[in-house]
């Protein structure tokens, strides 16, 4: 499936992350600039995603999840959606 075509499952996963992104990013102690640098996006793009004025692509979702997980931002009790979604990535 081409990268620009996103399934409804992936859309749901992305929406869940976008809804919690400001909280998770702050929990990881990253500014928008630092987070963007870690995932290959600009500070402005992160801001746009967090304000829901720009979409998040699947590649950005995977990069964001990887960085946030490595920094311990996800908690099994608060972010069960993430651990369930991760099973469907591939």
Secondary structure as GFF3:
##gff-version 3
##sequence-region A 1 90
A	DSSP	alpha_helix	8	27	.	.	.	ID=ss1
A	DSSP	alpha_helix	32	39	.	.	.	ID=ss2
A	DSSP	alpha_helix	43	50	.	.	.	ID=ss3
A	DSSP	alpha_helix	58	70	.	.	.	ID=ss4
A	DSSP	alpha_helix	80	86	.	.	.	ID=ss5
###
